[in-house]
Amino acid sequence: MNYSELMRRKLLEDIYNKMSDEEKRTFVQLTLQDKSHQEIMEALSRQRAQLESIEKKQNWVTDFGSDVAANFLTDGLIFFGRKLFGKL
């Protein structure tokens, strides 16, 4: 999903959220009849594919390792900060 698609989607969401229930129903009916339905379905398909690729890239070992490294770094900075400012 590129920037223009993202902005278009956000704009459509904002417009849709401001509609009344009757306007939303009409919008959906017109969308299903129009070619934009195909465009929306393609965008959803691309999003689904992107999410699936992100899911495949995730690995609990790397997530766990990054958490441990972040905790180690934070604790180290706190330890050295206390030593440095404790002597002042």
All heavy atoms as an XYZ file, in Angstrom:
731
protein
N       0.855     -1.166      0.000
C       0.000      0.000      0.000
C       0.902      1.231      0.000
O       1.696      1.424      0.890
C      -0.895     -0.019      1.246
C      -1.822      1.152      1.342
S      -2.882      1.098      2.787
C      -4.280      0.265      2.097
N       0.764      2.065     -1.028
C       1.595      3.257     -1.078
C       0.895      4.433     -0.395
O      -0.224      4.322      0.096
C       1.981      3.588     -2.517
C       0.778      3.890     -3.386
O      -0.259      4.339     -2.901
N       0.916      3.650     -4.675
N       1.559      5.557     -0.376
C       1.072      6.721      0.358
C      -0.261      7.230     -0.188
O      -1.162      7.554      0.589
C       2.137      7.821      0.302
C       1.750      9.047      1.067
C       1.780      9.064      2.457
C       1.348     10.192      0.413
C       1.416     10.185      3.164
C       0.977     11.323      1.105
C       1.022     11.310      2.479
O       0.652     12.427      3.167
N      -0.412      7.307     -1.489
C      -1.665      7.826     -2.060
C      -2.838      6.902     -1.751
O      -3.946      7.365     -1.450
C      -1.531      8.037     -3.569
O      -1.275      6.816     -4.221
N      -2.614      5.599     -1.771
C      -3.669      4.659     -1.408
C      -4.045      4.791      0.058
O      -5.224      4.735      0.415
C      -3.228      3.224     -1.696
C      -3.118      2.894     -3.156
C      -2.531      1.514     -3.383
O      -1.925      0.942     -2.455
O      -2.666      1.009     -4.505
N      -3.050      4.982      0.892
C      -3.295      5.142      2.315
C      -4.093      6.419      2.588
O      -5.048      6.405      3.366
C      -1.974      5.169      3.083
C      -2.065      5.281      4.592
C      -2.772      4.071      5.173
C      -0.686      5.429      5.186
N      -3.721      7.514      1.940
C      -4.441      8.777      2.124
C      -5.875      8.666      1.603
O      -6.807      9.169      2.224
C      -3.706      9.921      1.414
C      -2.387     10.274      2.067
S      -2.547     10.711      3.817
C      -3.554     12.152      3.728
N      -6.054      7.996      0.479
C      -7.398      7.820     -0.072
C      -8.259      6.982      0.881
O      -9.418      7.290      1.132
C      -7.324      7.142     -1.433
C      -8.671      6.989     -2.077
C      -8.556      6.664     -3.547
N      -9.883      6.765     -4.131
C     -10.495      5.778     -4.728
N      -9.895      4.628     -4.873
N     -11.699      5.934     -5.217
N      -7.676      5.942      1.431
C      -8.397      5.081      2.372
C      -8.787      5.862      3.624
O      -9.904      5.767      4.105
C      -7.528      3.889      2.739
C      -8.198      2.930      3.694
C      -7.347      1.685      3.887
N      -7.992      0.811      4.815
C      -7.610      0.652      6.078
N      -6.563      1.302      6.533
N      -8.259     -0.151      6.874
N      -7.855      6.667      4.131
C      -8.125      7.467      5.324
C      -9.230      8.480      5.048
O     -10.127      8.671      5.874
C      -6.842      8.173      5.769
C      -7.001      9.048      6.969
C      -7.284      8.236      8.210
C      -7.339      9.150      9.411
N      -8.149      8.631     10.472
N      -9.184      9.113      3.894
C     -10.216     10.076      3.528
C     -11.579      9.406      3.426
O     -12.583      9.913      3.944
C      -9.858     10.757      2.205
C     -10.853     11.787      1.674
C     -10.960     12.956      2.638
C     -10.422     12.266      0.311
N     -11.626      8.242      2.786
C     -12.888      7.514      2.675
C     -13.408      7.087      4.047
O     -14.612      7.132      4.309
C     -12.718      6.292      1.763
C     -12.615      6.586      0.275
C     -12.275      5.304     -0.491
C     -13.890      7.199     -0.259
N     -12.515      6.667      4.936
C     -12.932      6.292      6.289
C     -13.515      7.486      7.040
O     -14.539      7.363      7.709
C     -11.749      5.741      7.083
C     -11.399      4.325      6.760
C     -10.199      3.831      7.568
O      -9.568      4.633      8.289
O      -9.904      2.637      7.480
N     -12.857      8.643      6.904
C     -13.354      9.845      7.580
C     -14.724     10.241      7.055
O     -15.628     10.585      7.830
C     -12.381     11.003      7.405
C     -11.101     10.804      8.183
O     -11.083      9.963      9.102
O     -10.113     11.509      7.875
N     -14.897     10.181      5.751
C     -16.191     10.513      5.154
C     -17.240      9.510      5.610
O     -18.358      9.879      5.979
C     -16.084     10.545      3.610
C     -15.216     11.732      3.169
C     -17.455     10.625      2.968
C     -14.852     11.713      1.704
N     -16.893      8.245      5.585
C     -17.834      7.192      5.969
C     -18.268      7.328      7.431
O     -19.430      7.160      7.765
C     -17.198      5.823      5.733
C     -18.131      4.664      5.975
C     -19.098      4.303      5.040
C     -18.050      3.939      7.142
C     -19.951      3.242      5.272
C     -18.906      2.875      7.383
C     -19.849      2.537      6.438
O     -20.705      1.491      6.672
N     -17.324      7.670      8.302
C     -17.644      7.803      9.723
C     -18.575      8.975     10.006
O     -19.297      8.963     11.000
C     -16.368      7.940     10.551
C     -15.588      6.647     10.602
O     -16.153      5.569     10.451
N     -14.296      6.755     10.803
N     -18.582      9.977      9.134
C     -19.443     11.137      9.326
C     -20.835     10.947      8.730
O     -21.713     11.774      8.931
C     -18.801     12.380      8.701
C     -17.532     12.805      9.419
C     -16.881     13.980      8.746
C     -15.559     14.316      9.421
N     -14.861     15.392      8.723
N     -21.062      9.855      8.019
C     -22.348      9.606      7.374
C     -23.382      9.090      8.372
O     -23.039      8.442      9.361
C     -22.198      8.559      6.262
C     -21.440      9.002      5.067
S     -21.387      7.647      3.869
C     -20.440      8.388      2.585
N     -24.636      9.369      8.045
C     -25.723      8.794      8.832
C     -25.894      7.328      8.420
O     -25.303      6.876      7.441
C     -27.023      9.565      8.589
O     -27.468      9.350      7.261
N     -26.720      6.599      9.150
C     -26.921      5.182      8.834
C     -27.490      5.004      7.430
O     -27.092      4.093      6.700
C     -27.846      4.531      9.863
C     -27.183      4.383     11.220
O     -25.938      4.389     11.270
O     -27.909      4.246     12.219
N     -28.424      5.845      7.056
C     -29.032      5.754      5.725
C     -28.001      6.058      4.636
O     -27.959      5.380      3.609
C     -30.221      6.718      5.624
C     -30.974      6.627      4.316
C     -31.613      5.262      4.088
O     -32.031      4.610      5.057
O     -31.671      4.848      2.917
N     -27.171      7.066      4.863
C     -26.126      7.400      3.896
C     -25.104      6.262      3.778
O     -24.646      5.962      2.684
C     -25.422      8.686      4.313
C     -26.282      9.924      4.155
C     -25.632     11.162      4.748
O     -24.896     11.028      5.753
O     -25.874     12.254      4.213
N     -24.781      5.640      4.901
C     -23.847      4.517      4.871
C     -24.420      3.360      4.056
O     -23.711      2.742      3.260
C     -23.525      4.045      6.289
C     -22.632      4.975      7.054
C     -22.381      4.459      8.453
C     -21.513      5.418      9.250
N     -21.285      4.959     10.618
N     -25.686      3.065      4.267
C     -26.337      1.976      3.537
C     -26.322      2.260      2.033
O     -25.986      1.390      1.225
C     -27.774      1.814      4.050
C     -28.368      0.478      3.754
C     -29.727      0.264      4.420
N     -29.702      0.582      5.852
C     -30.455      1.518      6.436
N     -31.312      2.215      5.740
N     -30.376      1.742      7.736
N     -26.649      3.499      1.667
C     -26.648      3.879      0.253
C     -25.246      3.808     -0.322
O     -25.048      3.324     -1.444
C     -27.212      5.309      0.097
O     -28.506      5.365      0.680
C     -27.285      5.707     -1.357
N     -24.271      4.274      0.428
C     -22.884      4.235     -0.024
C     -22.424      2.808     -0.297
O     -21.795      2.516     -1.317
C     -21.984      4.892      1.022
C     -20.528      4.809      0.715
C     -19.949      5.620     -0.246
C     -19.717      3.910      1.389
C     -18.608      5.541     -0.531
C     -18.372      3.827      1.116
C     -17.813      4.639      0.148
N     -22.755      1.910      0.615
C     -22.357      0.514      0.448
C     -23.034     -0.086     -0.778
O     -22.410     -0.802     -1.562
C     -22.663     -0.298      1.721
C     -22.511     -1.781      1.476
C     -21.764      0.149      2.860
N     -24.307      0.206     -0.964
C     -25.025     -0.324     -2.126
C     -24.423      0.191     -3.422
O     -24.240     -0.571     -4.383
C     -26.500      0.047     -2.047
C     -27.256     -0.717     -0.988
C     -28.687     -0.217     -0.821
O     -29.075      0.806     -1.374
N     -29.467     -0.951     -0.042
N     -24.119      1.488     -3.476
C     -23.513      2.053     -4.680
C     -22.104      1.509     -4.905
O     -21.695      1.277     -6.039
C     -23.480      3.577     -4.591
C     -24.830      4.278     -4.674
C     -24.661      5.774     -4.427
C     -25.491      4.022     -6.013
N     -21.385      1.300     -3.824
C     -20.033      0.775     -3.933
C     -20.036     -0.637     -4.505
O     -19.193     -0.993     -5.328
C     -19.342      0.776     -2.555
O     -19.338      2.104     -2.058
C     -17.932      0.270     -2.644
N     -20.994     -1.429     -4.060
C     -21.063     -2.799     -4.546
C     -21.425     -2.854     -6.027
O     -21.066     -3.793     -6.728
C     -22.079     -3.598     -3.727
C     -21.679     -3.856     -2.276
C     -22.811     -4.550     -1.534
C     -20.411     -4.677     -2.203
N     -22.121     -1.847     -6.515
C     -22.520     -1.817     -7.914
C     -21.446     -1.198     -8.798
O     -21.439     -1.409    -10.005
C     -23.813     -1.012     -8.080
C     -24.990     -1.644     -7.403
C     -26.209     -0.745     -7.429
O     -26.164      0.369     -7.920
N     -27.301     -1.245     -6.879
N     -20.544     -0.467     -8.232
C     -19.564      0.297     -8.993
C     -18.256     -0.473     -9.132
O     -18.022     -1.468     -8.458
C     -19.320      1.625     -8.274
C     -18.658      2.656     -9.164
O     -18.533      2.427    -10.380
O     -18.271      3.690     -8.633
N     -17.388      0.020     -9.998
C     -16.075     -0.602    -10.161
C     -15.192     -0.386     -8.945
O     -14.219     -1.098     -8.759
C     -15.378     -0.033    -11.399
C     -15.967     -0.486    -12.699
C     -15.170      0.030    -13.862
C     -15.767     -0.462    -15.159
N     -15.004      0.004    -16.324
N     -15.539      0.599     -8.131
C     -14.732      0.848     -6.944
C     -14.779     -0.347     -5.994
O     -13.885     -0.525     -5.177
C     -15.188      2.120     -6.229
O     -16.517      1.988     -5.791
N     -15.827     -1.150     -6.117
C     -15.909     -2.378     -5.314
C     -14.695     -3.254     -5.603
O     -14.066     -3.782     -4.684
C     -17.200     -3.123     -5.627
C     -17.259     -4.499     -5.041
N     -17.332     -4.721     -3.688
C     -17.218     -5.724     -5.626
C     -17.352     -6.030     -3.471
N     -17.285     -6.647     -4.625
N     -14.370     -3.390     -6.865
C     -13.217     -4.200     -7.255
C     -11.931     -3.587     -6.702
O     -11.058     -4.299     -6.209
C     -13.136     -4.305     -8.789
C     -12.029     -5.193     -9.290
C     -12.226     -6.643     -8.899
O     -13.331     -7.081     -8.625
N     -11.150     -7.388     -8.860
N     -11.837     -2.267     -6.751
C     -10.656     -1.578     -6.228
C     -10.513     -1.800     -4.721
O      -9.413     -2.063     -4.226
C     -10.792     -0.083     -6.523
C      -9.622      0.753     -6.109
C      -9.840      2.217     -6.464
O     -10.292      2.488     -7.570
O      -9.565      3.047     -5.587
N     -11.612     -1.722     -4.007
C     -11.588     -1.941     -2.561
C     -11.187     -3.376     -2.255
O     -10.375     -3.637     -1.360
C     -12.956     -1.598     -1.937
C     -13.196     -0.093     -2.009
C     -13.042     -2.085     -0.501
C     -14.604      0.320     -1.653
N     -11.740     -4.315     -2.992
C     -11.405     -5.720     -2.767
C      -9.925     -5.991     -3.052
O      -9.278     -6.762     -2.351
C     -12.301     -6.624     -3.622
C     -13.772     -6.564     -3.229
S     -14.069     -6.869     -1.475
C     -13.677     -8.591     -1.369
N      -9.387     -5.349     -4.087
C      -7.968     -5.518     -4.393
C      -7.098     -4.924     -3.279
O      -6.087     -5.510     -2.897
C      -7.634     -4.859     -5.732
C      -8.180     -5.601     -6.921
C      -8.001     -4.848     -8.227
O      -7.424     -3.735     -8.209
O      -8.446     -5.361     -9.265
N      -7.500     -3.765     -2.760
C      -6.746     -3.149     -1.664
C      -6.778     -4.037     -0.430
O      -5.761     -4.213      0.251
C      -7.312     -1.764     -1.354
N      -7.941     -4.606     -0.131
C      -8.042     -5.516      1.004
C      -7.186     -6.759      0.796
O      -6.558     -7.261      1.730
C      -9.504     -5.917      1.240
C     -10.407     -4.824      1.806
C     -11.854     -5.300      1.824
C      -9.960     -4.422      3.189
N      -7.158     -7.234     -0.425
C      -6.341     -8.409     -0.737
C      -4.857     -8.097     -0.544
O      -4.106     -8.915      0.004
C      -6.615     -8.850     -2.165
O      -5.787     -9.911     -2.522
N      -4.428     -6.908     -0.998
C      -3.028     -6.515     -0.810
C      -2.704     -6.384      0.671
O      -1.639     -6.821      1.114
C      -2.739     -5.195     -1.529
C      -2.582     -5.335     -3.032
C      -2.004     -4.082     -3.651
N      -2.821     -2.899     -3.389
C      -3.804     -2.466     -4.161
N      -4.119     -3.130     -5.247
N      -4.473     -1.368     -3.855
N      -3.613     -5.802      1.441
C      -3.392     -5.678      2.877
C      -3.281     -7.049      3.528
O      -2.426     -7.269      4.382
C      -4.536     -4.905      3.540
C      -4.392     -3.423      3.469
C      -5.472     -2.731      4.275
O      -6.560     -3.263      4.481
N      -5.180     -1.533      4.727
N      -4.146     -7.963      3.131
C      -4.108     -9.313      3.690
C      -2.763     -9.979      3.382
O      -2.161    -10.605      4.249
C      -5.254    -10.147      3.137
C      -5.343    -11.527      3.761
C      -6.515    -12.341      3.235
N      -7.772    -11.670      3.500
C      -8.647    -11.305      2.552
N      -8.385    -11.555      1.289
N      -9.781    -10.724      2.871
N      -2.284     -9.810      2.152
C      -1.002    -10.398      1.773
C       0.137     -9.784      2.582
O       1.052    -10.498      3.012
C      -0.761    -10.200      0.277
N       0.075     -8.465      2.799
C       1.117     -7.811      3.594
C       1.090     -8.306      5.035
O       2.138     -8.547      5.630
C       0.937     -6.295      3.554
C       1.292     -5.678      2.223
C       0.924     -4.197      2.148
O       0.220     -3.695      3.010
N       1.400     -3.538      1.112
N      -0.094     -8.455      5.595
C      -0.202     -8.956      6.968
C       0.309    -10.383      7.083
O       0.974    -10.744      8.062
C      -1.646     -8.874      7.452
C      -2.174     -7.473      7.734
C      -3.662     -7.521      8.033
C      -1.420     -6.838      8.872
N       0.013    -11.199      6.093
C       0.497    -12.574      6.110
C       2.015    -12.626      6.031
O       2.652    -13.447      6.703
C      -0.137    -13.375      4.976
C      -1.603    -13.693      5.210
C      -2.275    -14.329      4.006
O      -1.627    -14.489      2.950
O      -3.461    -14.673      4.133
N       2.613    -11.743      5.222
C       4.074    -11.735      5.127
C       4.696    -11.260      6.431
O       5.743    -11.769      6.848
C       4.540    -10.861      3.968
O       4.313     -9.494      4.242
N       4.054    -10.311      7.114
C       4.553     -9.866      8.416
C       4.441    -10.991      9.429
O       5.346    -11.220     10.232
C       3.782     -8.615      8.890
C       4.149     -7.417      8.023
C       4.057     -8.319     10.350
C       3.279     -6.205      8.255
N       3.324    -11.709      9.387
C       3.127    -12.839     10.298
C       4.204    -13.891     10.102
O       4.703    -14.470     11.071
C       1.759    -13.483     10.040
C       0.763    -13.254     11.118
C      -0.563    -13.915     10.809
O      -0.580    -15.085     10.390
O      -1.576    -13.249     10.983
N       4.553    -14.161      8.842
C       5.563    -15.175      8.564
C       6.936    -14.737      9.050
O       7.746    -15.567      9.448
C       5.619    -15.468      7.069
C       4.418    -16.231      6.573
C       4.484    -16.449      5.079
C       3.227    -17.130      4.576
N       3.223    -17.277      3.121
N       7.205    -13.430      9.023
C       8.504    -12.926      9.436
C       8.665    -12.939     10.950
O       9.778    -12.976     11.451
C       8.712    -11.494      8.931
C       8.901    -11.400      7.444
C       9.061     -9.971      7.008
C       9.164     -9.863      5.503
N       9.241     -8.475      5.062
N       7.575    -12.899     11.674
C       7.661    -12.885     13.121
C       8.126    -14.242     13.638
O       7.706    -15.280     13.151
C       6.314    -12.540     13.752
C       5.967    -11.087     13.660
C       4.680    -10.778     14.400
O       3.822    -11.628     14.527
N       4.570     -9.565     14.876
N       8.977    -14.174     14.629
C       9.527    -15.376     15.209
C       9.639    -15.132     16.708
O      10.159    -14.101     17.137
C      10.904    -15.650     14.591
C      11.504    -16.933     15.059
O      10.972    -17.614     15.922
N      12.648    -17.270     14.494
N       9.175    -16.046     17.518
C       9.177    -15.821     18.954
C      10.585    -15.717     19.504
O      10.828    -15.029     20.487
C       8.377    -16.904     19.686
C       9.067    -18.231     19.759
C       8.984    -19.243     18.875
C       9.959    -18.657     20.788
N       9.763    -20.294     19.267
C      10.372    -19.957     20.459
C      10.448    -18.075     21.939
C      11.260    -20.677     21.240
C      11.334    -18.798     22.726
C      11.723    -20.081     22.371
N      11.535    -16.387     18.878
C      12.915    -16.346     19.344
C      13.478    -14.931     19.197
O      14.099    -14.393     20.120
C      13.790    -17.369     18.586
C      15.252    -17.247     18.977
C      13.287    -18.785     18.830
N      13.254    -14.307     18.052
C      13.756    -12.944     17.856
C      13.006    -11.954     18.742
O      13.612    -11.010     19.261
C      13.640    -12.514     16.386
O      12.289    -12.656     15.956
C      14.545    -13.339     15.497
N      11.706    -12.153     18.928
C      10.948    -11.285     19.829
C      11.473    -11.399     21.255
O      11.676    -10.395     21.936
C       9.455    -11.634     19.811
C       8.771    -11.220     18.525
O       9.357    -10.423     17.770
O       7.645    -11.704     18.292
N      11.696    -12.608     21.707
C      12.217    -12.846     23.053
C      13.616    -12.256     23.195
O      13.932    -11.604     24.189
C      12.226    -14.349     23.353
C      12.725    -14.683     24.721
C      11.925    -14.468     25.838
C      13.997    -15.213     24.904
C      12.390    -14.775     27.105
C      14.457    -15.533     26.169
C      13.644    -15.310     27.274
N      14.439    -12.474     22.196
C      15.808    -11.950     22.225
C      15.835    -10.430     22.273
O      16.638     -9.840     23.008
N      14.966     -9.793     21.515
C      14.937     -8.332     21.533
C      14.439     -7.815     22.877
O      14.914     -6.789     23.373
C      14.081     -7.789     20.397
O      12.721     -8.118     20.585
N      13.489     -8.515     23.493
C      13.010     -8.122     24.820
C      14.125     -8.242     25.864
O      14.312     -7.353     26.703
C      11.812     -8.968     25.244
C      10.554     -8.643     24.475
O      10.514     -7.566     23.837
O       9.618     -9.466     24.510
N      14.864     -9.335     25.821
C      15.957     -9.542     26.766
C      17.030     -8.474     26.558
O      17.537     -7.887     27.525
C      16.549    -10.958     26.624
C      17.847    -11.099     27.402
C      15.530    -11.994     27.070
N      17.369     -8.200     25.317
C      18.387     -7.184     25.029
C      17.939     -5.802     25.500
O      18.735     -5.040     26.063
C      18.687     -7.160     23.534
N      16.676     -5.468     25.289
C      16.160     -4.168     25.738
C      16.191     -4.072     27.259
O      16.566     -3.025     27.803
C      14.743     -3.960     25.215
N      15.824     -5.131     27.952
C      15.862     -5.126     29.414
C      17.303     -4.998     29.924
O      17.569     -4.265     30.881
C      15.222     -6.396     29.980
C      13.727     -6.412     29.803
O      13.103     -5.372     29.642
N      13.150     -7.595     29.826
N      18.216     -5.707     29.293
C      19.619     -5.644     29.677
C      20.168     -4.239     29.488
O      20.848     -3.696     30.363
C      20.432     -6.662     28.860
C      21.883     -6.685     29.187
C      22.342     -7.261     30.361
C      22.803     -6.123     28.329
C      23.690     -7.283     30.672
C      24.156     -6.135     28.632
C      24.589     -6.716     29.797
N      19.871     -3.632     28.361
C      20.342     -2.283     28.067
C      19.760     -1.272     29.060
O      20.482     -0.423     29.586
C      19.964     -1.898     26.633
C      20.375     -0.497     26.184
C      21.893     -0.363     26.188
C      19.827     -0.223     24.802
N      18.473     -1.369     29.326
C      17.826     -0.459     30.269
C      18.421     -0.603     31.661
O      18.748      0.398     32.316
C      16.306     -0.721     30.320
O      15.772     -0.604     29.003
C      15.607      0.259     31.232
N      18.564     -1.835     32.120
C      19.144     -2.067     33.448
C      20.581     -1.563     33.509
O      21.014     -0.994     34.523
C      19.095     -3.547     33.814
C      17.683     -4.037     34.086
O      16.797     -3.179     34.307
O      17.467     -5.261     34.073
N      21.335     -1.756     32.457
C      22.714     -1.270     32.413
C      22.786      0.242     32.483
O      23.616      0.806     33.203
N      21.922      0.915     31.730
C      21.904      2.375     31.770
C      21.507      2.891     33.150
O      22.087      3.865     33.649
C      20.951      2.926     30.703
C      21.404      2.762     29.257
C      20.293      3.198     28.303
C      22.664      3.564     29.005
N      20.552      2.259     33.780
C      20.141      2.663     35.130
C      21.283      2.436     36.118
O      21.579      3.295     36.953
C      18.872      1.900     35.565
C      17.675      2.382     34.732
C      18.598      2.089     37.055
C      16.413      1.560     34.918
N      21.961      1.304     36.019
C      23.078      0.989     36.913
C      24.188      2.033     36.776
O      24.666      2.592     37.769
C      23.618     -0.412     36.604
C      24.856     -0.771     37.359
C      24.778     -1.128     38.702
C      26.093     -0.730     36.744
C      25.926     -1.460     39.411
C      27.241     -1.053     37.443
C      27.150     -1.424     38.769
N      24.603      2.313     35.529
C      25.672      3.283     35.318
C      25.226      4.700     35.679
O      26.016      5.498     36.174
C      26.185      3.220     33.882
C      26.998      1.995     33.599
C      26.620      1.114     32.603
C      28.144      1.708     34.341
C      27.364     -0.033     32.352
C      28.890      0.579     34.097
C      28.496     -0.301     33.087
N      23.964      5.015     35.455
C      23.443      6.326     35.849
C      23.480      6.510     37.354
O      23.854      7.575     37.854
N      23.126      5.478     38.106
C      23.166      5.543     39.574
C      24.608      5.673     40.073
O      24.892      6.419     41.019
C      22.521      4.307     40.175
C      21.032      4.344     40.130
C      20.454      3.156     40.856
N      18.997      3.202     40.809
C      18.212      2.197     41.119
N      18.748      1.049     41.514
N      16.913      2.314     41.050
N      25.522      4.931     39.435
C      26.927      5.016     39.836
C      27.484      6.408     39.551
O      28.205      6.975     40.359
C      27.778      3.971     39.092
C      27.529      2.563     39.514
C      28.074      2.343     40.901
C      27.940      0.878     41.266
N      28.391      0.604     42.609
N      27.143      6.953     38.392
C      27.658      8.256     37.984
C      27.073      9.356     38.857
O      27.806     10.194     39.387
C      27.326      8.522     36.513
C      27.759      9.863     35.956
C      29.286      9.957     35.954
C      27.229     10.062     34.559
N      25.760      9.378     39.025
C      25.130     10.447     39.786
C      25.195     10.199     41.282
O      25.009     11.117     42.078
C      23.675     10.631     39.342
C      23.556     11.180     37.953
C      22.979     10.426     36.935
C      24.039     12.444     37.638
C      22.870     10.925     35.656
C      23.946     12.950     36.367
C      23.362     12.188     35.359
N      25.476      9.000     41.693
C      25.618      8.701     43.107
C      26.888      9.286     43.691
O      26.954      9.627     44.863
N      27.911      9.455     42.856
C      29.186      9.990     43.319
C      29.198     11.512     43.315
O      30.076     12.118     43.895
C      30.316      9.461     42.456
C      30.547      7.976     42.633
C      31.713      7.491     41.819
C      31.933      6.007     42.049
N      33.070      5.503     41.309
N      28.263     12.131     42.660
C      28.241     13.597     42.589
C      27.698     14.232     43.806
O      26.909     13.950     44.525
C      27.465     14.058     41.352
C      28.071     13.699     40.020
C      27.155     14.176     38.884
C      29.436     14.339     39.837
